Structures are given as structure tokens and as C-alpha cells.
Amino acid sequence: MKDETISTMSAETIRTEFAIRRLSALYAQSVDRGDSNVFAELFTEDAVLDGPGRLFSGKEEIRKIPQTVKTRYIATRHELCGQVLAIDGVVATGETYCNAKHILSKEDGRATLQILSIRYQDKYRRDSGSWLIAHRRLVIDWMETRNVDLASAPAVPGDATYIHKIGD
């Protein structure tokens, strides 16, 4: 697989890569929107999500993650940067790069932006015709923290500077 170029990839390989890339995009979107139902549907029943200091086992435990994120942060944005996959029949492995941005509220009313440079190290499995995440390990490479001014952000959805709060 690693020697293939886009011009030598089979149509099936391209479809598989697209399906797995879509999983990552839906993962980011469902976390950012606080959508537990969509989030849970991206995982196998026996999936494991292994993050720093936390281990979630099974789809029902994993389902709780977006709501936990929603209560912890004012807003989040997960920006996918790239993905490399190795496909072997009905299983695949991959590494996805992401900049995860989290806005936290401070007691004094100000806000802090955490930008985490992360990698998802994944194992995928095709189950009943759909590609799903079977195991995801979240690795934090580094983190930057800075103050942000939310007072200038309008509270009107659709405005170019509107801050999308989780669940909006």
C-alpha cells in the first residue's frame, strides 16, 4: 500500500480511504457540535478510545465524550491536517494529525485558548459494510495556551466572527 500513488490505486482503495477520512471528519464535527449520537456511530461496539489519563471502552462509554467536552469548554474546533492509512482487507491502521482548539472560561470572565497538536493513532474495521473506528489512541505532541478576547465576538450565528458554542 505505501508504494501506491494516486494513479496506481484501485477504485476500491480510493473508496476505502475516502470512507475512513470521512470518519475522522465526522469525529471532529460531532465532538465540536456535542453530538453524542453521531459520535458513537463512528465506533465499533467493542471500540477503545485511549487518551492521556483516560481509557474509554465500548460504544456506550465512548458516547459520553461529546457531552463531557460540552460541559468542560465554551467551544472547540478540531482541524484535521493530514492522514496516512494502511489498508489490509477489512482492517486498516492510520495516523491522523489534528490541531484541537479548546476555549476555556476563567473565573475572572476572560477566556483561554488551548491549541493542542495531536495525533490519532487508529485501528479501523469494516463492519456490516461500513468502516468504523475500533481503537483510537490520542497522542498530544505539544500544547499552546493563550488568552483570548470573547467580548468582541458577536452572539449572532452567521456573522463571520461568531463563536460557535458547542451544541449550537
C-alpha positions in Angstrom: 0.0 0.0 0.0 2.7 2.6 0.9 4.2 2.3 -2.6 0.9 3.1 -4.3 0.4 6.5 -5.8 -3.0 8.0 -6.7 -2.5 6.9 -10.3 -1.9 3.2 -9.3 -4.6 3.0 -6.5 -7.6 0.8 -7.2 -11.0 2.3 -7.1 -11.7 0.2 -4.0 -8.7 1.5 -2.2 -9.7 5.1 -3.1 -13.3 4.4 -1.8 -11.9 2.9 1.4 -9.6 5.8 2.0 -12.4 8.3 1.5 -14.7 6.4 3.9 -12.0 6.3 6.6 -11.1 10.0 6.1 -14.8 10.8 6.4 -14.8 9.0 9.8 -12.2 11.4 11.0 -14.1 14.5 9.7 -17.3 13.3 11.3 -15.5 12.6 14.6 -14.2 16.2 14.6 -17.6 17.6 13.7 -19.6 15.6 16.2 -17.2 16.5 19.1 -17.3 20.2 18.2 -21.1 20.1 17.9 -21.6 17.9 21.0 -23.5 15.3 19.0 -23.1 12.1 21.0 -25.3 10.0 18.7 -23.3 10.7 15.5 -20.0 10.4 17.6 -21.0 6.9 18.9 -21.9 5.6 15.5 -18.3 6.1 14.3 -17.1 3.3 16.6 -17.4 -0.5 16.7 -19.4 -1.9 19.7 -16.1 -3.1 21.3 -14.1 0.1 20.5 -11.4 1.6 22.7 -10.5 5.3 22.9 -7.2 5.7 24.7 -6.4 9.3 25.7 -3.9 10.8 28.1 -5.0 9.7 31.6 -8.3 8.2 30.3 -9.4 5.0 28.7 -12.9 4.6 27.3 -14.1 1.1 26.5 -17.2 0.2 24.4 -19.5 2.3 22.3 -21.8 3.4 25.2 -18.9 4.7 27.3 -17.4 6.5 24.3 -20.9 8.0 23.5 -20.5 10.2 26.7 -17.4 12.0 25.4 -19.1 14.9 23.4 -21.2 15.8 26.4 -18.2 15.8 28.7 -16.4 18.1 26.2 -19.5 20.3 26.0 -19.5 20.9 29.8 -15.8 21.5 30.0 -15.3 24.0 27.2 -17.1 27.1 25.8 -16.2 25.9 22.3 -13.9 23.5 20.4 -12.6 23.2 16.9 -10.8 20.1 15.7 -8.9 20.9 12.4 -7.7 17.9 10.6 -4.3 18.3 9.0 -3.5 15.1 7.3 -3.9 11.3 7.4 -1.9 8.3 6.4 -3.6 4.9 6.0 -2.6 1.3 5.5 -5.5 -0.9 4.4 -5.4 -4.7 4.6 -8.8 -6.2 3.6 -11.4 -5.4 6.2 -8.9 -3.8 8.7 -6.8 -0.7 8.4 -4.4 1.3 10.5 -3.8 5.0 10.3 -2.4 8.2 11.8 -4.4 11.4 11.6 -2.9 14.8 12.5 -5.1 17.4 14.1 -4.9 20.8 15.7 -7.5 20.8 18.5 -8.6 24.2 19.8 -10.4 24.5 23.1 -11.8 27.7 24.6 -12.0 27.6 28.4 -13.6 30.2 30.7 -11.7 31.7 33.5 -13.2 32.8 36.9 -12.5 36.5 36.1 -14.6 36.3 32.9 -11.8 36.1 30.5 -11.2 33.1 28.3 -8.2 30.9 27.5 -7.5 29.2 24.2 -5.7 25.8 24.3 -4.2 24.7 21.0 -3.2 21.0 21.1 -1.1 19.5 18.3 -2.4 15.9 18.4 -2.2 12.7 16.5 -4.8 10.0 16.4 -3.3 6.5 16.0 -6.1 4.4 14.8 -7.2 0.8 14.0 -10.3 0.6 11.8 -12.5 -2.3 10.9 -15.2 -2.8 8.2 -18.3 -4.0 10.0 -21.5 -4.8 8.0 -20.1 -2.8 5.0 -19.2 0.3 7.0 -15.7 1.4 8.1 -15.6 2.2 11.9 -13.0 3.1 14.5 -12.0 0.0 16.5 -9.2 1.6 18.5 -8.1 5.2 18.8 -5.1 6.4 20.7 -4.8 10.1 21.2 -1.2 11.4 21.4 -0.6 15.1 22.4 2.7 16.3 20.8 2.5 19.8 22.4 0.1 22.4 23.7 0.0 26.2 23.5 -2.2 28.3 25.8 -3.1 32.0 25.4 -5.7 34.5 26.5 -8.5 35.3 24.0 -11.0 38.2 23.9 -14.5 36.8 23.6 -16.1 40.2 24.3 -15.7 41.3 20.7 -17.3 38.1 19.3 -20.9 38.7 18.3 -23.6 36.4 19.6 -25.3 36.1 16.3 -25.0 32.9 14.3 -23.9 33.5 10.7 -21.8 36.6 11.5 -18.2 35.9 10.2 -16.8 36.3 13.7 -19.4 34.4 15.6 -18.0 31.9 18.1 -19.8 28.6 17.6 -20.6 27.3 21.0 -20.8 23.5 21.5 -24.3 22.3 20.7 -25.3 25.3 18.5 
